[in-house]
Amino acid sequence: MKVSLFEKSVTGFSNAFNIVASASLVGMMLLTCADVVMRYVFSRPIIGTYDLVSLMGAVLVSFAMPYTMLKKGHVAVEILIQRLSKGTQLIIETFTHLIGISLFLVLVWQAILLSRDMKAAGEVTPTLLLPFYPIVYCMAICFFGLCLAILVNLLEIWTKRAK
């Protein structure tokens, strides 16, 4: 099957985003382990661990979403849908994909507004005083990437149907 430039591009940046998410997970793990060792062995906890782990958790979740969508790794309930006709299945899948794109586009818009407000208010993490807004901007980019990944899956459903 021939893969379009659009699909290659979405797959490429989704893979790159997944690498960032994976690095964030490793960073969370290493920082948490180091903090536990420092806290209980040397009585010197790492200052700001909670701040960093919280920010890395947001990065992990948002950056993993487009890749997970392309790999169809999200939970799906198909028990009822499998019993319907192919045409009805196509209508339901198209509708759910379009609703998903719509909802995540709203999240993109709201994340941009929230990050602007956070920047203007000077909101920062409690211990390290790191600004929140860059993470929220990155989340908006990831949500837009997720919209594109949903669109890739929808186009795949329609091209399989056409054959």
N, C-alpha and C positions, 0 to 999 in steps of 0.2 A: 504494500500500500504506500502510495506517495504521500510524504509528509510536507505540509505547506510551510512556508517561511514563518508565518504567524505562529503555527504550532511549535516549530523549532525554537523560535524566540521565547515563547512562553515557557517551554520546557527548560530552556537554558537559564533564564533568570530564576525559575522555580528551583532548579538544582543549586544555583548559587545561594539563594535564600536559605535552602535547606542546610547548606554548609555553615552558614551563619548561625542557624538554629542549633545545629549539632555542636558547634564551638561554644555556644552559650550554655548548652547542657553540660558539656565537659567543664566549662569554667565554674558553673554552679556547684558541680560535684567536687572539684578540687578545692574551691574556696570554702565550702562547707566542711570538708574533711580537715583542711588546714586549720580552720577556726576551732573545730572540736579538739584537735590535738593541742593547739596553742592554749585553749581555755583550760583543759583538764590536765595537761602535762606540765605546762609552764605558767599557768595562772595568768596568761596574757592573751585575752581574746583579740581577734583581729577587728579593729574598729571599722564600722561601716559594712560589715558582712551582710546584715539584714537589708541595707539599702541596695547593695550590689546584686544580691541574690534576687531581690524583688524586680529590679530592672532587667536582669538577665532572664527571669521568668517571662516577663512581657515580651522580650525579644524572641525567646524560644517559641512561645505559642504563636505569635503573629507571623514570624518568618517561616514556620513549618506549614502553615495553612495552604499556600498554593501547591506545594509539592504533594502534600497529603491528598488534595483534591485531584490532582492529575493521576495519582496512584490509586485513586478510589479507596482511600484508607478511612474515610469517614463512615460512621454507623449508618446503615440503610436498612429499612424494614421493607422487605419485598414479598412477604408471605401472601398478602392480599393482591398485590399488583401482578404477581406471576400468574394468577388465575384469570386475569383479564385478557382481552384480545390484544394483538400486537399494536393495532391502531390506537386503542385506548391507553396502552402503556406509553406509547410515543407522546400522546397528548399530556398525560400526567407528568412524564419526565421533562417535557418541554416547559410546562407550567412551573414545576418546582425549580428548574434551573433558572428560569426568568425571574421568579420570585427571589431566589438566592442572589442573583446579580443585583436586583433592585435593592434588596436589604443591605448588601455590602457596599453598594454605592452610597447609600445613606450613611453608613458607618465611615466611609472615606470622608465625606463632607463634614460629618460631626467631629471626626478626629482632627481634621484641619482646624475647625473652629475652636475646639478644645485646646489644641496645642498653641494657637494664637493667644487665647485667654491665659493659658498657663505661662506663656512667655511674658505677656504684659504684666501679670500679677507677680512674676518672679518666683513661682512655685519651685521648690527644691526638695530634695530628700532630707530627712530629719538629721542625719548624722554627718554625712559627707558634703551636704549642701550642693549636690549635683542637680542640674535642672532636669525637669521631667519632659519638657516639650520636645526635645529631639527624639526621644523614644516614641512619643505619640505621633510625631510626623512620620517616623519609620513605620509605625503601625498602619497609618493611612496608606502608605505606599504598598505595604503588604496586602491590605484589604483590596486595593485596586488590582494587584497581582492575582489575588484570589478570584476577583471578578473575571479576569482574563482566563484563568484556569477553568472556571465554570463554563465559560463560553467555548473553550477548546473541547471540553467534555460534551457540551451540547452539540457542537458541530460534528463530533465523532458519532454521536447517536444518530444524527440526521444522515450522515454519509453512509453509515452502515445500513440504515433503513432504505436508502436510495438504491442499494445494490441488490 
